[in-house]
């Protein structure tokens, strides 16, 4: 095989590696964004649970 063939193969391997790397970078970025969203939602859930507990406690005390 001639050197042009090997150069073409090398160029294609380089493109595949670049595509894979970009894909991994994109997935990492998406993961970080989703983790941030998850943390925000978890904080909101905890806030709402505390509010619910606060609002239901007096009702329970009245029934006693």
Steps between C-alpha positions, in 0.01 A plus 500: 500500500622845430560785742192689377281214618662506844461878516130467417460230764679715756283801413185291543619365837574857608148610398344210688703582809403868478132405461519265796675762710241764411225255582653425837541872573136560408384213721707629789354848460147360486567290809618805693192698395269216600675462835450873561131471410469199728657690791262793444198272485611310809534827691152604386354164607660534843364854529150387406515201735598729787218738413252213482615365833471846654147545367376155602646503849250752647211301354626186669541683832143634482367146456670374815 
